[in-house]
Amino acid sequence: MPFKWIPTLAAALMLAAAPTFAQDDTTLGSLTISAAMARATPPHAPVGGGFLTITNGGDEDDRLVAASTPIAGRVEIHEMKMDGDVMRMRPVTDGLPIPAGQTVVLEPGGYHLMLMELTDALTEGDTFELSLTFEKAGEVTVTVDIGPRGMSGAHGMRHSDG
Amino acid sequence: MADMNMRRDVILALIAAVLALVVMVGGWFLVIAPREAEVATTLGRGDYTLQATDGTAFTEETLEDGPSAVFFGFTHCPEVCPTTLGDIMTWKEELGPDADALRVYFVTVDPERDTSDILGDYVGWAPGVVGVTGSREEIDKAIQSFRVFSSRVPLEGGDYTMDHSAYVLLFNRDGQFSDPIRYQEEADSALRKLRAVLEG
């Protein structure tokens, strides 16, 4: 697969770009949550994707077990995978592990928070509150920026090409 | 003697190389090239009858009315579908007026939830994109005709999501399949493929 490196590069570019539109980092115990963002949704889209980065600076493993927000009926943790040209999505049951000393990135093309039963379309430039519940660290609320709609890794790559 | 053996080995290796080349070239002309030609003329062909959100019928004949881009998705799709719609808008902007002739169809793989009204709203923000839905049976016929993959995945609480092929299929003005654009394909390559169907 000659394109194997593309997701890695795209991820690297997205990480590099992240600080420019991220809110301040939020800390909860030894966890740091950063780059919380969502994509603007088409009108009447029933679902949206939420993305963020969680760093576990402690020496104890933790686990993201739940999330909720006033703008969605419920939130699930999903993993998106490209299997050849087929997009597959699976709910992450039993929570998303946040191992000690590691950073887990929820990003397009990988893990994301699936915001279901949206009360309204997500509009670029707006923000919303998102509560995260961790098995050990407990609960924290972060502010999520809403970015543009068509924001794929491909766009990041195009910018890098100049 | 050693010299003779070596010369014999070289000759054998040359013969093997020539044979391998003959097999590869022959394979191309006998197997791969006809299959590609076959895909070009048969992909998207079938007896499906669907409804487009612009009020027209969507059938195999729709493909013959000019260059088109067809992709399959559903509105309960957090990432790939809105991103693909956004990508298509970006490609059209970059191509400028040349892209006006391109018709874009978003065919749902989830007709149970994606009624014509819901789909029309969903594609409404992307100018020129037309949603396509129909009965489960007709959608399944279209899925088969376009040789895409789609499968229903149950979620908690009786909800479900859909796995599906994430590429955009390009057809030229005669309705012949030209190229797929893969999810997150580089813009240069996508634009090249689009120009080919717009000019061809």
Interface residues (C-beta under 8 A of the other chain):
Chain A: I6 A10 R39 T41 P42 P43 H44 A45 P46 V47 G48 G49 E76 H78 M80 M82 D83 D85 V86 M87 R88 M89 R90 P91 P108 G109 H112 M114 L115 M116 P148 R149 G150 M151 S152 G153 A154 H155 M157 R158 D161
Chain B: T75 H76 C77 P78 E79 V80 P82 T83 L85 G86 D87 M89 T90 R113 I118 D121 Y122 V123 G124 W125 A126 F149 V153 L155 E156 D159 T161 D163 H164 S165 A166 Y167 P180 R182 Y183 Q184 E185 E186 A187 D188
